[in-house]
């Protein structure tokens, strides 16, 4: 072994690991510049009375056999034996900021390989791999990644949600017991996004220590944050397994998904910025280096009512609005008149498209736009030719009447015939048509995921990955969007195979403000699909001005969702205006550093993006409801070059303010709005700008340009 103590570093973070006699993280926090391996003697713990007579570490496997009475990281057995392993180190391999520690229990016949990588961004990647080393089936019931946390980490922030209300934050004090968050819906899920932030009580966007974690896995999962009775904290993350799903023969290995973790000494912003940098450097791989094209999706415009001539009219009007990618959504394939039939029959509906898709695609291309199309390959309707031919292709348990979801069922991707059929149909679609983009949907939860009678959800998830991998290799020019009833399958593992997420089926700008903020903690703007919807929102029937809808959609990968043929001139002008504004700013939005700004009034949300060289920035002040106080206070602007001065300008404002009117709840605008000033960045950060009093459900967009 090279050393019993290993120090991994990034610009912002240090990780100190004891490698032997067992693997244990001793320190994970701010970068240490004067560290010596001799320093760790200070961390040798006392042994209290009334407990076991030796120190019980929180090692990588959280061994209960060492006297650690929390949840172990490895649980399983061989016919009731080998159920309490104790792992000791047998090998340590370090290559730069990558560390692999191999531990073993020869009595239980198990080996655990732990991999750690501390990226230049400051993001720590970690996973465990369990290998069975002796005869007999070893049934794994749990295999988790365990990370210790310091005693001052006493508040958990996580996310709950549902369809059309994803990424809703909640907080829980970590004082006794623990916090458990589980997803058993068969996909990443809208209900519980696989992430937690744990920090000092009261941590905020710009204040407090925070440790953030995200499990890159698109199936069932469990996250937990625990406090032991001795005060130590820890976090565990794992894929959830159904009974009998993971049986290891001698020599076989099971790996956990990768856990991604980021530490910040000054609030959620640096944690989030490190995740964004990691995603941009290590995960995202766009087919071509070009601006992210503005979308128009036909769904809310025509639903299942497809007429090629009319769709070409829509394309013509879309191009006039500045749209750069035109997407035909659900309804193009054989027999698809509503959501009750035809899923699985991935053949063109020749009644709707008697001349095929080519005339429509050619028209879209001749207008200078890219062409995209919607699919939902993993699903099947009982009213389909495919089900009538192959009822045995369902992912189901024989003998049970499985409930449908959205009138559909799931195909068993573990069946080679199913996999080959879907690969052939998708290859036909992408190989015989000039398709640039695929919106890949997945619109139901998975119940009784059985293959030949056995639980098979983990394999189903892996086969989904494999299907995307093969299609990505065959059609490297095609971009894929991950959509699952909106934000139901958003995570780093699926992002390795896709290029965009549909954050929610809800285009209500007020709801989107919260949804998009929640998503922004882990994903940069360029992968977040954010569309301007109809004035009357189809999901909520709420109405918003084009200004509020446009500015809300601005800070993502923008699109519009409507029928442009039927829209009035005023709405069309508004859509064109915000399309152009997004195109003007997207170079900044899709490469800059994202900030969320603390504000004492929770009816006001402030977010912005600062360019990498700090020469410009845009910040959006959104008034969600009636202000708590009659004055909204100041915007203190983070991230600018504190040695420079900046010209402040208003890029977009509610109509009343834009016309110089005082507003419904404001007699006089702030002085600086009459003649936009040049101010020092230091003053902007520490003193700030007095904000105008905005009406509920309106927003103000500010631009800062270095002088």
Legacy VTK file of the C-alpha trace (Angstrom):
# vtk DataFile Version 3.0
C-alpha trace
ASCII
DATASET POLYDATA
POINTS 707 float
0.000 0.000 0.000
1.302 3.435 -0.960
0.052 5.108 2.233
-2.445 4.561 5.004
-3.547 8.213 4.746
-4.421 9.755 1.352
-5.180 13.411 0.619
-7.235 14.207 -2.499
-7.592 17.884 -3.443
-9.317 20.282 -5.818
-9.141 24.069 -5.897
-11.873 24.259 -3.263
-11.976 20.908 -1.482
-9.857 18.459 0.478
-10.702 14.833 1.155
-8.629 12.915 3.729
-9.053 9.128 3.675
-7.674 6.525 6.076
-7.104 3.485 3.884
-6.055 0.854 6.464
-6.842 -1.230 8.411
-10.244 -0.224 6.992
-11.442 2.542 4.674
-12.739 5.671 6.408
-13.148 9.328 5.422
-11.537 11.491 8.114
-12.127 14.923 6.591
-14.222 16.302 3.741
-14.434 20.063 3.520
-12.558 23.237 2.645
-9.195 22.799 0.930
-6.286 22.351 3.347
-3.078 24.041 2.238
-0.862 23.298 5.254
-1.986 19.721 5.845
0.378 16.964 7.007
-0.507 13.294 7.407
0.705 13.599 11.008
-2.225 15.941 11.689
-4.812 13.162 11.714
-3.720 12.090 15.207
-5.977 14.895 16.460
-9.050 13.003 15.211
-8.573 9.846 17.282
-11.928 9.510 19.037
-12.619 8.849 22.697
-14.397 5.596 23.618
-17.404 6.293 25.846
-18.623 4.054 28.650
-21.735 1.956 28.303
-20.900 0.866 24.761
-18.519 -1.546 23.057
-14.976 -1.167 24.375
-13.388 -0.079 21.083
-13.993 2.738 18.639
-16.565 1.866 15.971
-15.760 3.740 12.740
-18.190 4.809 10.051
-16.190 3.072 7.348
-17.087 2.739 3.664
-19.213 -0.351 4.322
-20.593 0.877 7.687
-19.954 -2.589 9.155
-22.400 -3.592 11.870
-19.956 -6.361 12.745
-17.541 -3.730 14.098
-20.100 -2.444 16.565
-21.539 0.290 14.362
-25.240 0.171 15.177
-26.509 2.210 12.252
-27.622 0.854 8.899
-24.815 -1.186 7.307
-23.737 -0.463 3.757
-23.775 -4.152 2.774
-26.649 -6.477 3.588
-27.116 -9.961 2.223
-26.601 -13.662 2.944
-25.933 -17.138 1.536
-28.886 -19.201 2.652
-28.819 -17.386 5.991
-25.013 -17.372 6.359
-22.319 -14.711 5.770
-24.757 -11.970 6.763
-22.530 -9.749 8.947
-19.325 -9.046 6.995
-16.389 -7.083 8.424
-14.182 -5.606 5.702
-10.439 -4.964 6.055
-8.182 -3.372 3.469
-6.082 -5.561 1.190
-5.088 -3.085 -1.528
-4.904 0.667 -2.160
-4.362 2.224 -5.598
-3.974 5.983 -6.058
-3.590 7.726 -9.400
-3.676 11.481 -8.942
-7.081 12.382 -7.548
-8.472 8.886 -8.086
-8.395 6.396 -5.240
-9.436 2.739 -5.200
-9.528 0.828 -1.927
-10.139 -2.904 -1.947
-11.394 -4.451 1.291
-12.251 -8.047 2.011
-13.931 -10.408 4.449
-12.446 -13.868 3.740
-14.835 -15.580 6.188
-17.905 -14.252 4.399
-16.237 -14.669 0.996
-16.874 -11.065 0.012
-14.753 -8.301 -1.469
-15.703 -4.637 -1.595
-14.050 -2.244 -4.033
-14.559 1.448 -3.306
-13.739 4.021 -5.983
-13.348 7.731 -5.253
-12.611 10.503 -7.739
-12.274 14.149 -6.743
-12.793 16.173 -9.898
-11.127 19.535 -10.592
-14.596 21.049 -10.205
-14.679 19.965 -6.566
-17.253 17.214 -7.184
-16.525 13.900 -5.481
-17.649 10.745 -7.284
-17.922 7.536 -5.294
-19.244 4.025 -5.816
-18.868 0.572 -4.266
-18.625 -2.804 -5.990
-19.338 -6.061 -4.142
-17.879 -9.365 -5.388
-18.812 -12.821 -4.156
-15.679 -14.916 -3.705
-16.970 -18.304 -2.666
-19.467 -20.903 -3.821
-23.185 -20.497 -3.239
-25.567 -17.757 -4.269
-25.073 -14.587 -2.280
-28.373 -12.691 -2.144
-27.753 -8.949 -1.893
-30.546 -7.053 -0.198
-28.727 -3.701 0.120
-25.548 -2.155 -1.249
-25.044 1.511 -0.410
-22.475 4.284 -0.553
-21.811 5.766 2.895
-20.404 9.241 3.484
-19.724 10.580 7.005
-20.628 14.175 7.809
-19.427 16.464 10.599
-21.482 17.062 13.731
-22.385 20.587 12.630
-24.365 19.235 9.659
-27.792 19.347 11.271
-30.324 20.323 8.584
-31.441 18.408 5.491
-32.825 19.988 2.339
-34.371 17.651 -0.230
-37.087 17.648 -2.882
-40.593 16.288 -3.153
-43.106 16.689 -5.952
-45.535 15.089 -8.341
-46.649 15.390 -11.942
-46.750 19.102 -12.951
-45.215 20.103 -9.601
-41.658 18.757 -9.594
-38.559 19.823 -7.594
-40.366 21.263 -4.564
-37.857 21.901 -1.741
-38.393 20.967 1.901
-36.184 21.099 5.003
-35.872 18.906 8.096
-33.732 19.325 11.216
-31.334 16.439 11.786
-31.342 16.206 15.597
-32.247 12.591 16.429
-32.940 9.554 14.286
-32.756 10.235 10.593
-34.348 11.352 7.366
-35.217 8.709 4.769
-36.337 9.466 1.238
-37.374 6.599 -1.027
-38.581 6.258 -4.576
-40.271 3.021 -5.677
-41.971 4.220 -8.870
-39.600 2.555 -11.325
-37.956 5.694 -12.706
-35.984 8.569 -11.194
-39.387 10.031 -10.239
-41.093 13.380 -9.953
-41.928 12.544 -6.335
-38.444 12.308 -4.807
-35.511 13.515 -6.871
-32.432 11.498 -5.745
-30.561 14.304 -3.998
-29.997 15.807 -0.571
-28.205 18.849 0.752
-27.079 18.656 4.368
-25.541 21.560 6.205
-25.350 23.867 9.169
-28.808 24.922 10.350
-30.116 27.827 8.313
-27.793 27.420 5.325
-28.990 29.449 2.377
-28.024 30.310 -1.178
-25.091 32.451 -0.029
-24.449 31.452 3.602
-23.437 28.355 5.555
-21.571 25.097 5.003
-23.345 22.616 2.723
-22.646 19.064 1.568
-24.753 18.200 -1.499
-25.291 14.685 -2.932
-26.961 13.285 -6.038
-27.343 9.600 -6.926
-26.988 9.069 -10.674
-29.605 6.370 -11.158
-32.842 6.188 -13.147
-34.619 3.503 -11.114
-35.750 2.998 -7.532
-33.532 4.509 -4.861
-33.150 5.284 -1.179
-31.337 8.238 0.384
-30.932 8.653 4.114
-29.269 11.083 6.474
-28.738 9.689 9.982
-27.534 10.971 13.315
-26.038 8.323 15.577
-26.557 8.415 19.338
-22.940 9.561 19.714
-23.709 12.622 17.576
-21.938 11.563 14.392
-23.786 12.111 11.138
-23.709 10.144 7.928
-25.424 9.979 4.577
-26.200 6.833 2.548
-27.383 6.431 -1.031
-28.374 3.267 -2.866
-30.397 1.707 -5.632
-33.357 -0.207 -4.169
-33.641 -3.896 -5.030
-36.740 -6.065 -5.103
-36.525 -9.472 -3.329
-34.263 -11.867 -5.178
-33.262 -9.282 -7.758
-29.534 -9.388 -6.978
-28.083 -12.907 -6.621
-24.312 -13.133 -6.991
-22.648 -16.363 -8.056
-18.982 -16.878 -7.209
-16.915 -14.315 -9.135
-19.868 -12.043 -9.956
-19.881 -8.347 -9.020
-22.607 -5.831 -8.254
-21.847 -2.097 -8.485
-23.717 0.765 -6.887
-24.651 3.722 -9.058
-22.236 6.644 -8.868
-22.860 9.078 -6.043
-21.900 12.680 -6.851
-21.140 15.015 -3.943
-20.104 18.644 -3.638
-18.964 20.664 -0.598
-19.391 24.418 -0.161
-18.210 26.674 2.642
-20.519 29.528 1.637
-23.988 28.309 0.821
-25.768 26.493 -1.958
-24.402 28.608 -4.813
-20.813 27.259 -4.830
-22.104 23.709 -4.323
-24.379 24.145 -7.314
-21.715 25.859 -9.443
-19.370 22.921 -8.876
-22.074 20.502 -10.023
-22.673 22.645 -13.125
-18.978 22.723 -13.970
-18.754 18.958 -13.515
-21.750 18.360 -15.786
-20.347 20.640 -18.478
-16.830 19.154 -18.309
-17.496 15.479 -17.630
-21.043 14.498 -18.655
-22.507 16.654 -21.422
-21.557 15.653 -24.955
-23.530 17.543 -27.594
-23.322 16.184 -31.169
-22.102 19.567 -32.409
-20.724 22.751 -30.885
-23.461 25.256 -31.646
-26.018 27.376 -29.796
-28.894 25.444 -28.244
-31.727 25.890 -30.798
-35.049 27.400 -29.764
-37.824 24.788 -29.927
-41.401 24.725 -31.000
-43.248 21.619 -29.890
-46.635 20.903 -31.480
-48.194 19.178 -28.438
-50.204 21.999 -26.877
-50.955 23.337 -30.346
-52.625 20.324 -31.994
-52.339 17.329 -29.617
-53.280 14.210 -31.686
-54.851 16.133 -34.580
-52.211 15.755 -37.301
-52.680 17.224 -40.773
-49.383 17.509 -42.699
-50.476 20.624 -44.598
-51.484 22.354 -41.403
-48.303 21.244 -39.636
-46.294 22.783 -42.469
-48.225 26.017 -41.931
-47.256 25.804 -38.268
-43.632 25.347 -39.289
-43.752 28.395 -41.554
-45.188 30.565 -38.785
-42.717 29.105 -36.275
-39.745 30.074 -38.411
-41.116 33.623 -38.596
-41.040 33.728 -34.770
-37.353 32.777 -34.714
-37.833 29.072 -33.935
-34.830 26.936 -34.845
-36.035 23.398 -34.094
-39.548 22.161 -34.930
-40.825 19.053 -33.127
-43.802 16.882 -34.016
-45.128 15.399 -30.780
-47.431 12.453 -30.109
-49.915 11.336 -32.764
-47.823 10.620 -35.855
-47.812 6.795 -35.748
-50.348 4.223 -36.889
-53.727 4.304 -35.120
-52.782 7.011 -32.601
-55.963 9.101 -32.267
-55.776 9.460 -28.466
-53.751 8.106 -25.535
-55.688 4.831 -25.313
-54.256 3.075 -28.360
-51.305 2.338 -30.645
-48.282 2.675 -28.341
-45.858 0.031 -29.601
-46.910 0.326 -33.248
-43.993 2.487 -34.367
-45.017 2.727 -38.019
-46.069 5.933 -39.747
-49.830 6.545 -39.851
-50.313 6.637 -43.617
-53.884 7.950 -43.270
-52.565 11.075 -41.575
-49.359 11.202 -43.628
-50.244 9.716 -47.055
-46.987 11.019 -48.542
-44.853 10.098 -45.548
-42.936 12.356 -43.197
-40.448 13.475 -45.833
-42.473 16.425 -47.247
-42.938 17.825 -43.739
-39.280 17.307 -42.838
-38.119 18.867 -46.117
-40.372 21.873 -45.499
-38.980 22.309 -41.978
-35.416 22.028 -43.247
-36.011 24.453 -46.114
-37.148 26.993 -43.539
-33.733 26.661 -41.871
-34.970 24.704 -38.861
-33.983 21.338 -37.412
-36.580 18.571 -37.186
-37.524 16.614 -34.078
-40.028 13.919 -33.227
-41.655 12.378 -30.132
-41.478 8.687 -29.159
-42.299 6.552 -26.119
-40.596 3.255 -26.987
-40.763 1.565 -23.563
-44.568 1.598 -23.497
-47.440 -0.321 -25.049
-51.236 0.020 -25.184
-53.368 -3.116 -25.004
-55.221 -1.678 -28.001
-52.271 -2.081 -30.367
-51.203 -4.483 -33.079
-48.046 -5.209 -31.077
-49.949 -6.348 -27.985
-52.354 -8.421 -30.045
-49.353 -10.194 -31.579
-47.199 -10.388 -28.432
-49.123 -10.133 -25.148
-46.205 -11.967 -23.530
-43.930 -8.962 -24.128
-45.265 -7.067 -21.115
-43.097 -6.377 -18.088
-45.418 -8.084 -15.631
-45.936 -10.947 -13.207
-47.971 -13.862 -14.599
-51.217 -14.560 -12.790
-51.836 -10.963 -11.717
-54.009 -8.249 -13.221
-51.594 -5.328 -13.296
-53.202 -1.862 -13.189
-52.716 0.287 -16.256
-51.166 3.741 -16.011
-52.309 6.427 -18.440
-53.960 3.545 -20.347
-50.612 1.910 -20.991
-48.235 -0.805 -19.843
-44.477 -1.354 -19.955
-42.563 -3.518 -22.420
-40.038 -5.991 -21.005
-36.703 -4.714 -22.300
-34.995 -7.756 -20.774
-36.653 -9.873 -23.457
-34.186 -9.878 -26.401
-37.071 -9.917 -28.898
-38.521 -6.743 -27.381
-35.147 -5.012 -27.335
-34.434 -5.969 -30.944
-37.896 -4.854 -32.084
-37.522 -1.416 -30.497
-33.986 -1.049 -31.825
-35.187 -1.916 -35.329
-38.149 0.504 -35.194
-36.109 3.375 -33.785
-33.384 2.690 -36.335
-36.023 2.876 -39.073
-37.269 6.197 -37.736
-33.821 7.752 -37.338
-32.136 6.040 -40.255
-34.731 6.694 -42.961
-35.696 10.219 -41.911
-33.613 13.334 -41.462
-34.221 13.591 -37.705
-32.073 15.873 -35.566
-33.782 15.433 -32.226
-35.867 12.879 -30.334
-38.159 13.662 -27.421
-38.050 10.332 -25.548
-41.010 10.083 -23.193
-41.891 7.588 -20.436
-45.371 8.275 -19.112
-46.124 5.833 -16.325
-44.882 4.299 -13.110
-43.815 0.669 -13.100
-45.862 -1.883 -11.149
-44.793 -5.527 -10.736
-41.705 -5.337 -12.959
-41.350 -9.059 -13.622
-39.270 -10.933 -16.189
-39.979 -14.670 -16.296
-41.554 -14.324 -12.868
-38.550 -12.678 -11.220
-38.092 -9.061 -10.170
-36.290 -7.234 -12.962
-36.471 -3.478 -12.427
-32.700 -2.985 -12.171
-32.197 -4.936 -15.397
-35.015 -2.951 -17.031
-33.226 0.297 -16.180
-29.929 -1.066 -17.491
-31.554 -2.224 -20.729
-33.038 1.256 -21.207
-29.503 2.637 -20.886
-28.254 0.037 -23.378
-30.964 0.925 -25.894
-29.989 4.594 -25.759
-26.301 3.648 -25.945
-26.784 1.619 -29.126
-28.925 4.309 -30.754
-26.377 6.946 -29.766
-23.614 4.950 -31.436
-25.673 4.389 -34.610
-26.961 7.970 -34.841
-24.379 10.237 -33.183
-25.851 13.310 -34.883
-29.193 12.966 -33.059
-29.935 14.743 -29.783
-32.172 13.030 -27.218
-34.405 14.627 -24.629
-35.293 12.687 -21.485
-38.949 13.245 -20.634
-41.058 11.201 -18.237
-44.428 12.875 -17.781
-42.256 15.954 -17.490
-39.490 15.756 -14.885
-39.793 12.089 -13.901
-36.442 10.866 -15.276
-33.833 13.535 -14.622
-30.456 12.405 -13.281
-26.771 12.312 -14.196
-26.799 8.740 -15.494
-29.482 9.358 -18.112
-27.799 12.681 -18.940
-24.762 10.694 -20.108
-27.046 9.482 -22.914
-29.179 12.573 -23.540
-28.838 16.302 -24.083
-31.914 17.919 -22.584
-34.519 17.370 -19.878
-38.161 18.309 -19.976
-38.459 19.785 -16.495
-42.245 19.584 -16.254
-45.412 19.182 -18.305
-46.533 22.356 -16.548
-45.847 25.534 -18.546
-47.482 27.754 -15.897
-44.812 30.419 -15.370
-45.567 30.796 -11.651
-45.174 27.065 -11.021
-42.140 26.933 -13.310
-40.322 29.519 -11.165
-40.079 26.993 -8.293
-39.615 23.913 -10.501
-36.734 25.456 -12.430
-35.049 26.801 -9.294
-35.110 23.325 -7.752
-33.670 21.760 -10.884
-30.982 24.456 -11.108
-29.146 23.169 -8.030
-27.805 20.216 -10.020
-28.233 21.043 -13.727
-26.973 23.995 -15.794
-29.491 26.038 -17.827
-28.585 24.602 -21.230
-30.097 21.174 -20.398
-33.315 22.472 -18.802
-36.173 22.594 -21.289
-38.170 25.740 -20.500
-41.018 26.722 -22.808
-43.288 29.731 -23.125
-46.768 28.287 -23.048
-50.182 29.564 -23.985
-51.590 32.586 -22.180
-54.204 30.273 -20.657
-52.012 27.530 -19.202
-53.214 24.075 -20.277
-52.119 22.507 -16.975
-53.583 25.007 -14.503
-55.894 27.390 -16.442
-53.966 30.266 -14.860
-53.185 33.251 -17.097
-49.963 35.247 -17.204
-48.651 38.106 -19.280
-46.289 37.312 -22.130
-43.602 39.226 -20.193
-43.783 36.919 -17.160
-43.994 33.796 -19.315
-41.126 34.910 -21.533
-38.766 35.902 -18.732
-39.472 32.715 -16.786
-38.592 30.591 -19.822
-35.500 32.669 -20.612
-33.125 30.993 -18.149
-33.070 27.525 -19.666
-33.077 25.852 -23.076
-35.953 27.876 -24.453
-38.861 26.717 -26.506
-42.452 27.685 -27.220
-45.506 25.463 -26.999
-48.490 26.626 -29.022
-50.168 26.720 -32.407
-48.579 29.786 -34.023
-51.150 29.774 -36.840
-54.018 30.535 -34.472
-52.247 33.036 -32.206
-53.143 36.726 -32.386
-50.646 39.335 -33.478
-49.929 40.608 -29.966
-49.065 37.137 -28.667
-47.023 36.316 -31.760
-45.052 39.540 -31.331
-44.412 38.606 -27.704
-43.185 35.130 -28.573
-40.873 36.563 -31.234
-39.571 39.190 -28.806
-38.567 36.673 -26.135
-37.188 34.248 -28.679
-34.868 37.007 -29.925
-33.945 38.017 -26.383
-33.042 34.439 -25.510
-30.976 34.078 -28.682
-29.124 37.275 -27.789
-28.357 36.079 -24.245
-27.974 32.297 -24.599
-24.206 32.440 -25.082
-24.034 33.900 -21.588
-26.859 31.825 -20.080
-25.475 28.511 -21.339
-21.859 29.014 -20.305
-21.871 31.402 -17.355
-21.955 30.946 -13.592
-25.425 30.610 -12.089
-26.364 32.507 -8.928
-29.470 32.395 -6.755
-29.651 35.433 -4.482
-30.845 35.360 -0.871
-33.717 37.712 -0.164
-35.645 38.160 3.109
-39.006 38.157 1.324
-39.885 34.689 0.059
-42.387 36.161 -2.398
-39.363 37.433 -4.369
-37.062 35.073 -6.261
-33.810 36.405 -7.720
-31.531 34.444 -10.005
-28.854 35.369 -12.499
-25.919 34.305 -14.635
-22.481 35.947 -14.682
-20.162 35.372 -17.651
-16.993 33.390 -17.037
-14.788 36.459 -17.579
-17.172 38.634 -15.518
-17.663 41.153 -18.331
-21.464 40.923 -18.158
-24.331 39.456 -16.195
-28.113 39.227 -16.240
-30.311 38.943 -13.146
-34.037 38.266 -13.006
-36.154 39.623 -10.143
-39.441 37.714 -10.017
-42.354 38.792 -7.834
-44.371 35.630 -7.205
-47.082 37.032 -4.924
-47.963 40.205 -3.060
-44.785 41.466 -1.366
-44.540 40.825 2.354
-43.545 44.439 3.010
-44.381 47.642 1.201
-40.722 48.013 0.130
-38.894 45.084 -1.517
-35.408 46.047 -0.293
-32.212 45.929 -2.315
-30.718 43.543 -4.848
-27.128 42.848 -3.834
-25.424 41.499 -6.934
-22.923 38.627 -6.494
-20.237 37.343 -8.836
-19.034 40.529 -10.543
-15.408 41.680 -10.757
-15.069 43.728 -7.555
-12.253 45.795 -9.099
-14.494 47.007 -11.937
-17.462 49.269 -12.583
-20.609 48.155 -14.385
-23.225 49.884 -16.481
-26.672 48.890 -15.200
-29.560 48.655 -17.659
-33.079 47.272 -17.776
-33.502 44.630 -20.471
-37.141 43.888 -19.798
-39.769 45.108 -17.367
-43.524 44.860 -16.755
-45.470 47.062 -19.131
-46.285 49.714 -16.526
-42.647 50.135 -15.489
-41.433 50.000 -19.070
-43.714 52.931 -19.902
-42.305 54.920 -17.007
-45.457 54.546 -14.924
-45.104 54.119 -11.171
-47.119 50.882 -10.948
-50.171 49.703 -9.011
-48.476 49.504 -5.607
-45.680 52.030 -6.197
-46.015 55.802 -6.272
-42.447 56.496 -7.503
-39.806 54.302 -9.111
-36.292 54.084 -7.587
-34.071 56.957 -8.720
-31.590 54.768 -10.600
-34.329 53.527 -12.945
-34.794 57.036 -14.384
-31.207 57.181 -15.630
-29.414 53.817 -15.472
-26.081 54.357 -13.691
-22.513 53.063 -13.740
-21.654 51.573 -10.338
-18.753 49.729 -8.795
-19.163 45.967 -8.430
-18.115 46.266 -4.805
-20.968 48.716 -4.169
-23.413 46.526 -6.088
-22.428 43.497 -4.014
-22.378 45.147 -0.595
-24.984 47.936 -0.891
-26.966 46.973 -3.972
-29.811 48.385 -6.031
-33.114 49.519 -4.539
-35.786 47.361 -6.156
-39.048 48.674 -7.562
-42.336 47.437 -6.135
-43.543 44.839 -8.626
-47.039 43.489 -9.108
-47.586 39.812 -8.294
-46.604 37.429 -11.097
-44.338 39.856 -12.889
-40.576 40.148 -13.339
-37.732 42.575 -14.054
-34.637 41.638 -16.092
-31.432 43.580 -15.402
-28.182 43.647 -17.355
-24.743 44.502 -15.961
-21.924 45.315 -18.384
-18.339 45.975 -17.294
-17.263 49.494 -18.262
LINES 1 708
707 0 1 2 3 4 5 6 7 8 9 10 11 12 13 14 15 16 17 18 19 20 21 22 23 24 25 26 27 28 29 30 31 32 33 34 35 36 37 38 39 40 41 42 43 44 45 46 47 48 49 50 51 52 53 54 55 56 57 58 59 60 61 62 63 64 65 66 67 68 69 70 71 72 73 74 75 76 77 78 79 80 81 82 83 84 85 86 87 88 89 90 91 92 93 94 95 96 97 98 99 100 101 102 103 104 105 106 107 108 109 110 111 112 113 114 115 116 117 118 119 120 121 122 123 124 125 126 127 128 129 130 131 132 133 134 135 136 137 138 139 140 141 142 143 144 145 146 147 148 149 150 151 152 153 154 155 156 157 158 159 160 161 162 163 164 165 166 167 168 169 170 171 172 173 174 175 176 177 178 179 180 181 182 183 184 185 186 187 188 189 190 191 192 193 194 195 196 197 198 199 200 201 202 203 204 205 206 207 208 209 210 211 212 213 214 215 216 217 218 219 220 221 222 223 224 225 226 227 228 229 230 231 232 233 234 235 236 237 238 239 240 241 242 243 244 245 246 247 248 249 250 251 252 253 254 255 256 257 258 259 260 261 262 263 264 265 266 267 268 269 270 271 272 273 274 275 276 277 278 279 280 281 282 283 284 285 286 287 288 289 290 291 292 293 294 295 296 297 298 299 300 301 302 303 304 305 306 307 308 309 310 311 312 313 314 315 316 317 318 319 320 321 322 323 324 325 326 327 328 329 330 331 332 333 334 335 336 337 338 339 340 341 342 343 344 345 346 347 348 349 350 351 352 353 354 355 356 357 358 359 360 361 362 363 364 365 366 367 368 369 370 371 372 373 374 375 376 377 378 379 380 381 382 383 384 385 386 387 388 389 390 391 392 393 394 395 396 397 398 399 400 401 402 403 404 405 406 407 408 409 410 411 412 413 414 415 416 417 418 419 420 421 422 423 424 425 426 427 428 429 430 431 432 433 434 435 436 437 438 439 440 441 442 443 444 445 446 447 448 449 450 451 452 453 454 455 456 457 458 459 460 461 462 463 464 465 466 467 468 469 470 471 472 473 474 475 476 477 478 479 480 481 482 483 484 485 486 487 488 489 490 491 492 493 494 495 496 497 498 499 500 501 502 503 504 505 506 507 508 509 510 511 512 513 514 515 516 517 518 519 520 521 522 523 524 525 526 527 528 529 530 531 532 533 534 535 536 537 538 539 540 541 542 543 544 545 546 547 548 549 550 551 552 553 554 555 556 557 558 559 560 561 562 563 564 565 566 567 568 569 570 571 572 573 574 575 576 577 578 579 580 581 582 583 584 585 586 587 588 589 590 591 592 593 594 595 596 597 598 599 600 601 602 603 604 605 606 607 608 609 610 611 612 613 614 615 616 617 618 619 620 621 622 623 624 625 626 627 628 629 630 631 632 633 634 635 636 637 638 639 640 641 642 643 644 645 646 647 648 649 650 651 652 653 654 655 656 657 658 659 660 661 662 663 664 665 666 667 668 669 670 671 672 673 674 675 676 677 678 679 680 681 682 683 684 685 686 687 688 689 690 691 692 693 694 695 696 697 698 699 700 701 702 703 704 705 706
